[in-house]
Amino acid sequence: MAQAPATRPREPRDPPASSRPARAAYVIREAALEPTLRTFWLGVSACSVAVTGFLLARLTAWPPHEDETLALFVGRESLPDLLETVQGERGGAPLHFLVAWLVAHLGGGLEALRLFSALFAVASLPVIALLGARLVGRAAALIATALVSASWMLLFHGIYGRMYSLFLLTSTLSYLAFLVAAERGGRRYWALWVAAILGVVATHPYGALVLASQALYVLARVRTRAAIGALTAVAVLGIPFWYSDLILAGRFDVGVGPGGEKLVGPLPILDYLGGVAGDFTAGFAVILTAVLVLAALGARRLWLGNRTGALLTALVMLVPSLALAMAELGDSTSPESRHLIFVLPFFACLVALGLLDASRRRLAVLAAVLAALLAAEVAWGWDKTPPLYEGEPSSRVQARKAASAWLAADARPDDVLFGYEPVYLGAWEHERTGFSRTVVPRADAKLALAELRSAQALGRGIWIFDASDTNNFVMRSEIPLRYPKPRESYQARVFGPFLVIRGKGRTETPRAFLEQARAVQLVGKSLYIGDADVNLVTVDQALARLDRTP
């Protein structure tokens, strides 16, 4: 009888259990408080419903901001022009500008843009819960989701029409996809991660830090062919975003190396990171100290129960710290707590684990401490941004609407707007077809001059001063009526705290506009308007550039 040919034994489809990353379910599986899957999702749904209700109720409570105006005004452009503006001129990540483009071209305005921010914030919660369940188990993940739900970081950016709630959603999705790919392997899962991480770097330049934390984890724990191939694909497919980030860095004098103007040395960095932790939870000194102790307890528990999860969490937190230590930041650049919003789910998971440990799994103690911490988070948000909870004074709302209506009533397509003032946004919402598209940036001389030179025609200049703005030395509800010199060349109107100044004749040339702008900013300085100082520097630098390159 012929003997069957020898065959090479087939390798198992999955690596042995000892070589696979530890599943987070082992962290506190033995805990009596571990909820059933149904209870877990009921809790997550309750958090999502509560956040949805708050965001919808407070959608217009926060005053409109110039950055929201910027997003919508750039979004008015055609899609090719928008991509050219974002990728080639302004720099930064384009995904949120695409959202603003969709809003503007569907006839929406500020409320519609903020609805998208609310949608992204609410959608983040179940993703955070899923990520937390993998890292720290369902009990701690549910507590972490509750902590995030009351966090100022989520609630404020859930109604702020910028990219930060989108950044939270995309970054959390990328970490979830990354953990699944690292655990299961295979090209399909790594391809899903590639799509997710490209969404992150398309949302915010700090997405590079998210990618760096994941790349370091791959080099440390998952050095497979599929993982390395996925990293290579991201490096190549992300080239448009890396180029755009370089343009943004060039605008704001951001580099790597010694000699930075801000966050030099460990103490400023620690102070910044402490502020971030405070905005994640509650920044009151006593509460923040307790939160940091809980996070330390949670980090220890995570290390004992899930070392692969602890490694990833450590990289998520250490990479931004190292980047800040190496960064050279220009005078106009300062990192804010919102830039590290992608760390929020991991920090909340550590605090949740620490809370479970400190309460020794006693439900009454756990519930009491959690309720106190949630109340402290709400109190911190109320203290930090009162209008989010109390609303904007009605007199200021009505004054801004009146100023916008006055501008809209006599709007001309060739008007030249200085800065992305919310009053302009209201005027555009009144009169979309005839309102000007020429906006001169107020904090970038190079872009300001480029915008003036590229305009088809330069008509009347328009400037806004807001005496109630938080950038002022003293916030006031009224502003005196003042004219630039020569007075006969300008119109001026006062609407509560808003002073609207408009030239009577066409400016025609960049120099003429800049000279008028200089005279107007001197009025702002005489009224102690904080932005006037920055604006005057921009105008003077643009004039100097014009002298060098007429």
C-alpha positions in Angstrom: 0.0 0.0 0.0 1.5 3.3 -1.1 2.4 5.7 1.7 0.8 9.1 1.7 3.2 11.9 0.9 4.5 13.8 3.9 2.9 17.2 4.3 4.0 20.2 6.3 1.7 20.7 9.3 -0.7 23.6 8.8 0.0 26.6 11.0 -2.8 27.6 13.3 -5.0 30.4 12.1 -4.6 32.4 15.3 -1.4 32.6 17.4 -1.5 30.7 20.7 -3.3 32.4 23.6 -0.1 33.1 25.4 1.1 35.4 22.5 -2.1 37.3 21.9 -2.7 40.6 23.7 -4.6 40.1 26.9 -8.3 40.9 26.7 -9.4 43.7 29.0 -12.3 41.5 30.2 -9.8 39.9 32.6 -9.2 43.2 34.4 -12.1 43.0 36.7 -14.1 40.0 35.5 -14.2 38.8 39.1 -15.9 42.0 40.3 -19.4 41.6 41.7 -20.4 44.9 40.1 -19.6 43.8 36.5 -22.9 44.5 34.6 -24.6 42.3 32.2 -24.3 43.3 28.5 -27.9 44.5 28.6 -27.4 46.6 31.7 -24.2 48.0 30.2 -25.9 49.2 27.0 -28.9 50.5 29.0 -26.4 52.6 31.0 -24.6 53.9 27.9 -27.9 54.7 26.2 -29.0 56.7 29.3 -25.8 58.7 29.1 -26.3 59.3 25.4 -29.9 60.5 25.9 -28.9 62.8 28.8 -26.1 64.4 26.7 -28.4 64.7 23.7 -31.0 66.6 25.7 -28.4 68.9 27.2 -26.7 69.7 23.9 -30.0 70.4 22.1 -31.2 72.6 24.9 -28.0 74.6 25.0 -27.2 74.6 21.3 -27.4 78.4 20.9 -26.6 79.4 24.5 -22.9 80.0 23.8 -22.2 83.1 21.8 -21.1 82.6 18.2 -17.3 82.6 17.8 -15.0 83.9 15.0 -13.7 80.3 14.4 -17.2 79.1 13.7 -17.6 82.0 11.3 -14.3 81.1 9.6 -15.4 77.5 9.1 -18.7 78.5 7.5 -17.2 81.3 5.4 -14.6 78.9 4.0 -17.4 76.4 3.5 -19.2 78.9 1.2 -16.5 78.2 -1.5 -16.8 75.6 -4.1 -15.3 72.2 -3.2 -12.1 72.6 -5.2 -11.6 76.1 -3.9 -12.2 74.9 -0.3 -9.6 72.2 -0.6 -7.1 74.6 -2.2 -7.7 77.1 0.6 -7.3 74.5 3.4 -4.6 72.4 1.9 -2.6 75.0 0.2 -3.1 78.3 2.0 -4.3 78.0 5.6 -3.1 74.5 6.4 -4.6 72.1 8.9 -7.0 69.2 8.5 -9.9 69.5 6.0 -12.5 67.1 7.3 -14.4 69.6 9.5 -14.2 72.2 6.7 -15.9 69.6 4.5 -18.7 69.4 7.1 -19.0 73.2 7.1 -19.1 73.1 3.2 -22.0 70.6 3.4 -23.8 72.8 5.9 -23.3 76.0 3.9 -24.3 74.4 0.5 -27.4 72.9 2.0 -28.5 76.3 3.2 -27.6 75.9 6.9 -25.9 78.2 9.2 -24.4 78.3 12.7 -27.1 76.1 14.3 -26.7 73.4 11.7 -23.0 73.4 12.1 -23.4 73.1 15.9 -25.9 70.3 15.3 -23.1 68.3 13.7 -20.8 69.0 16.6 -23.6 67.7 18.9 -24.0 64.6 16.7 -20.3 63.8 16.8 -20.2 64.3 20.6 -23.2 61.9 21.3 -21.8 59.4 18.8 -18.5 59.3 20.7 -20.2 57.9 23.8 -20.9 54.4 22.7 -17.5 54.2 21.0 -15.9 55.3 24.2 -17.9 52.6 26.0 -16.7 49.9 23.6 -13.1 51.0 23.9 -13.3 51.1 27.6 -14.9 47.6 27.8 -11.8 46.3 25.9 -9.4 48.1 28.1 -10.9 48.0 31.6 -14.0 45.8 31.5 -17.7 46.8 31.4 -18.1 48.1 34.9 -15.3 50.6 34.7 -16.2 51.4 31.0 -19.7 52.4 32.1 -18.4 54.6 34.9 -15.9 56.2 32.4 -18.8 56.9 29.9 -20.7 58.6 32.7 -17.6 60.7 33.6 -17.1 61.7 30.0 -20.8 62.6 29.6 -20.6 65.2 32.4 -17.2 66.5 31.3 -16.9 70.1 30.2 -14.6 68.9 27.5 -17.4 66.9 25.9 -20.3 69.2 26.6 -18.7 72.5 25.5 -17.2 71.1 22.3 -20.5 69.3 21.7 -22.1 72.7 20.9 -19.0 74.5 19.6 -19.0 74.5 15.8 -15.3 73.4 15.5 -13.6 70.1 14.9 -13.1 68.9 18.5 -16.1 66.6 19.0 -15.3 65.2 15.6 -11.7 64.7 16.7 -12.9 62.8 19.8 -15.1 60.6 17.7 -12.5 59.8 15.0 -9.6 59.3 17.4 -11.7 56.9 19.7 -12.8 55.0 16.6 -9.2 54.7 15.5 -8.1 53.3 18.9 -11.0 50.8 18.9 -10.1 49.7 15.3 -6.5 49.5 16.3 -7.1 47.2 19.3 -9.3 44.9 17.2 -6.6 44.8 14.4 -3.8 44.2 16.9 -5.8 41.3 18.6 -7.2 39.6 15.5 -4.6 40.4 12.8 -5.3 40.0 9.1 -5.4 42.5 6.3 -9.1 43.2 6.6 -8.9 44.5 10.2 -5.7 46.5 9.5 -7.4 48.1 6.4 -10.2 49.2 8.6 -7.7 50.8 11.0 -6.0 52.6 8.1 -9.3 54.1 7.1 -10.0 55.1 10.8 -6.6 56.7 11.4 -6.7 58.6 8.1 -10.0 60.1 9.4 -8.2 61.2 12.5 -5.3 63.0 10.7 -7.9 64.5 8.3 -9.7 66.0 11.4 -6.9 67.7 13.3 -3.1 68.1 13.1 -2.7 66.6 16.5 -4.0 63.4 14.9 -0.3 62.8 14.2 0.1 62.2 18.0 -2.7 59.6 17.9 -0.9 57.9 15.0 2.4 58.1 16.8 1.1 56.4 19.9 -0.3 53.5 17.8 2.8 53.2 15.7 5.0 52.9 18.8 2.6 50.2 20.1 3.0 48.3 16.8 6.8 48.5 17.1 6.7 47.3 20.7 4.1 44.5 20.5 2.6 43.8 17.1 5.5 43.6 14.6 3.6 41.6 12.0 3.7 42.0 8.2 0.1 43.2 8.1 0.7 45.8 10.8 3.9 47.2 9.2 2.2 47.3 5.8 -0.7 49.2 7.3 1.6 51.8 8.9 3.4 52.2 5.5 0.0 52.7 3.8 -0.9 55.4 6.3 2.5 57.2 5.8 1.9 57.3 2.0 -1.9 58.0 1.9 -1.5 60.7 4.5 1.0 62.8 2.5 -1.6 65.5 1.6 -2.3 65.9 5.4 1.4 66.0 6.3 1.9 68.7 3.7 -1.0 70.7 5.0 0.2 70.4 8.6 3.6 71.8 7.5 1.8 74.8 6.0 -0.1 75.4 9.3 3.1 75.0 11.3 4.9 77.5 9.1 2.1 80.0 9.7 2.3 79.8 13.5 6.1 79.2 13.8 5.9 75.7 15.1 8.9 73.5 15.0 10.9 70.8 16.8 14.0 71.5 18.8 15.3 73.6 21.6 14.5 77.3 22.2 10.7 77.3 22.3 8.9 80.3 23.7 6.2 78.3 25.6 6.2 75.2 27.8 9.9 75.2 28.3 10.9 72.7 31.0 9.0 70.1 32.9 7.0 72.4 35.2 5.1 74.3 32.5 4.4 71.0 30.8 3.1 69.5 34.0 1.0 72.6 34.7 -0.5 72.3 31.2 -1.2 68.6 31.6 -2.8 69.3 35.0 -5.1 71.9 33.3 -6.0 69.2 30.8 -6.9 66.8 33.5 -9.0 69.5 35.2 -10.9 70.2 32.0 -11.5 66.5 31.6 -13.1 66.3 35.0 -13.1 69.2 37.5 -10.2 71.7 37.8 -10.9 72.7 41.4 -7.7 72.0 43.3 -9.1 69.6 45.9 -11.2 67.7 43.4 -8.4 67.5 40.8 -6.0 66.1 43.4 -8.5 63.4 44.3 -9.1 62.7 40.6 -5.3 62.3 40.0 -5.0 59.9 42.9 -7.9 57.8 41.5 -6.2 57.8 38.1 -2.9 56.6 39.7 -4.8 53.8 41.4 -6.5 53.0 38.1 -3.2 52.9 36.3 -1.8 50.4 38.9 -4.9 48.2 38.5 -4.7 48.3 34.7 -1.1 47.3 34.8 -1.8 44.3 37.0 -4.8 43.2 35.0 -4.1 44.1 31.4 -0.5 45.0 30.5 -1.1 45.5 26.8 -3.9 47.9 27.6 -1.7 49.6 30.1 1.1 50.0 27.5 -1.3 51.6 25.0 -2.7 53.9 27.6 0.8 55.0 28.7 1.7 55.7 25.1 -1.4 57.8 24.6 -0.4 60.0 27.5 3.3 60.0 27.1 3.5 60.8 23.4 1.9 64.3 23.8 4.2 65.0 26.8 7.3 64.2 24.8 6.0 66.1 21.8 5.5 69.2 23.9 8.9 68.8 25.5 10.5 68.8 22.0 8.3 71.4 20.3 9.4 74.9 19.6 6.3 77.0 19.7 6.1 80.5 18.3 4.7 83.5 20.1 1.2 83.1 18.5 0.9 79.4 19.4 -0.2 78.0 22.7 -1.6 74.5 23.2 -5.0 74.3 24.8 -6.6 71.5 26.8 -8.9 70.7 23.8 -5.9 69.7 21.7 -5.6 66.6 23.8 -9.3 65.6 23.7 -8.2 62.2 22.3 -6.8 61.3 25.7 -10.1 61.8 27.4 -11.5 58.2 27.1 -8.2 56.7 28.5 -8.0 59.2 31.4 -11.7 58.5 32.2 -11.0 54.8 32.2 -8.2 55.2 34.7 -10.3 57.3 37.0 -13.1 54.8 36.7 -10.8 51.9 37.6 -9.4 53.8 40.5 -12.9 54.6 41.7 -13.8 50.9 41.7 -10.6 50.1 43.6 -11.1 52.9 46.2 -14.7 52.0 46.8 -13.7 48.3 47.3 -16.7 47.5 45.0 -19.2 48.7 47.6 -22.1 50.0 45.5 -23.3 52.7 48.0 -19.8 54.2 48.3 -19.3 53.9 44.6 -22.6 55.6 43.7 -22.0 58.4 46.3 -18.5 59.2 45.1 -19.5 59.0 41.4 -22.4 61.4 42.0 -20.2 63.9 43.8 -17.6 63.7 41.0 -20.3 64.2 38.3 -21.6 67.2 40.2 -18.1 68.7 40.5 -17.7 68.3 36.7 -20.9 70.2 36.1 -19.8 72.9 38.6 -16.4 73.2 36.8 -18.1 73.6 33.4 -20.4 76.3 34.9 -17.4 78.1 36.4 -15.3 77.9 33.2 -18.0 78.9 30.7 -21.1 80.3 32.4 -23.0 81.1 29.2 -23.0 77.4 28.3 -25.3 76.9 31.3 -26.9 80.4 31.8 -27.1 81.6 28.3 -25.9 84.8 26.7 -27.5 88.1 27.9 -30.5 88.8 25.7 -29.4 92.5 25.3 -26.1 91.3 23.7 -28.0 88.8 21.4 -30.4 91.5 20.3 -27.5 94.0 19.7 -25.6 91.6 17.6 -28.7 90.8 15.5 -29.4 94.5 15.0 -25.8 95.0 13.8 -26.0 92.1 11.4 -29.3 93.3 10.0 -27.8 96.8 9.5 -24.9 95.4 7.5 -27.1 93.0 5.5 -29.5 95.8 4.5 -26.7 97.6 2.5 -24.4 94.6 1.7 -22.4 94.8 -1.5 -20.5 91.8 -3.0 -17.2 93.8 -3.1 -17.2 94.8 0.5 -14.0 93.9 2.3 -14.6 92.3 5.7 -11.8 92.5 8.4 -11.7 89.3 10.5 -14.2 86.6 10.8 -16.5 88.5 13.2 -19.8 86.7 14.2 -21.7 89.9 13.2 -20.7 89.1 9.6 -22.0 85.6 10.0 -25.4 86.9 11.1 -25.4 89.3 8.2 -24.6 86.5 5.8 -27.4 84.4 7.2 -29.7 87.4 6.4 -28.4 88.1 2.9 -26.6 85.1 1.4 -26.5 86.0 -2.3 -25.3 89.6 -2.1 -23.0 89.4 0.9 -19.2 89.7 0.3 -16.9 86.7 0.2 -13.7 88.8 0.7 -12.5 88.4 4.3 -9.1 89.6 5.4 -7.7 87.4 8.2 -6.8 89.5 11.2 -3.9 87.5 12.7 -1.9 86.5 9.7 -0.2 89.3 7.6 0.8 87.0 4.8 -2.7 85.6 4.3 -4.2 89.1 4.7 -2.1 90.5 1.9 -2.7 87.5 -0.3 -6.5 87.8 0.2 -6.4 91.5 -0.7 -4.3 90.8 -3.8 -6.5 88.0 -5.0 -9.8 89.8 -4.6 -11.6 90.7 -7.9 -12.5 94.1 -6.6 -11.9 96.0 -3.3 -15.0 97.9 -2.2 -15.8 99.4 1.2 -13.9 98.2 4.2 -15.9 97.0 7.2 -14.6 96.6 10.8 -16.2 95.5 14.1 -15.3 96.2 17.7 -16.9 94.3 20.5 -16.6 95.9 24.0 -18.1 92.8 25.7 -15.5 90.4 24.3 -13.5 88.4 26.8 -10.2 89.5 25.2 -10.7 93.1 26.4 -9.0 94.6 29.4 -12.5 95.4 30.7 -15.7 93.9 29.4 -18.5 96.4 28.9 -22.1 96.2 27.7 -21.9 99.6 25.9 -19.3 101.1 23.6 -18.9 104.8 22.7 -19.4 106.0 19.1 -16.0 107.0 17.6 -14.8 107.6 14.1 -11.4 107.1 12.5 -9.7 110.0 10.9 -10.6 111.6 8.5 -14.2 111.3 9.9 -15.9 112.1 6.6 -14.5 108.9 5.0 -16.4 106.5 7.4 -19.8 105.5 8.6 -20.1 104.3 12.2 -23.0 102.8 14.2 -23.2 101.5 17.8 -25.3 98.5 18.7 -24.9 97.9 22.5 -21.3 96.7 22.9 -20.7 96.5 19.1 -19.1 99.4 17.1 -19.5 98.9 13.4 -17.3 101.0 11.2 -17.7 101.1 7.4 -15.8 103.1 4.8 -17.9 105.3 2.5 -16.0 104.7 -0.7 -14.3 101.9 -2.4 -10.7 101.2 -1.3 -9.6 99.9 -4.7 -6.1 98.9 -3.7 -4.6 96.7 -0.9 -2.6 99.7 0.3 -5.7 101.9 0.6 -7.5 99.3 2.5 -4.6 98.7 4.9 -4.2 102.4 5.6 -7.9 102.7 6.4 -7.6 99.5 8.6 -4.7 101.1 10.5 -6.7 104.2 11.2 -9.6 102.0 12.4 -7.4 99.9 14.7 -6.1 103.1 16.4 -9.7 103.8 17.3 -9.9 100.3 18.8 -6.8 100.9 20.9 -8.2 104.1 22.2 -11.3 102.1 23.3 -9.0 99.5 24.9 -10.3 96.7 22.6 -8.0 93.8 23.2 -8.0 92.5 19.6 -7.0 95.9 18.3 -3.4 95.3 19.4 -3.1 92.1 17.4 -5.0 93.6 14.4 -2.7 96.6 14.3 0.4 94.4 14.2 -1.1 92.4 11.3 -1.9 95.6 9.4 1.6 97.0 9.9 3.2 93.7 8.9 1.1 93.6 5.8 2.0 97.1 4.9 5.7 96.3 5.4 5.3 93.3 3.1 3.6 95.5 0.5 6.6 97.9 0.6 9.0 95.0 0.0 6.9 93.4 -2.8 4.7 96.1 -4.4 
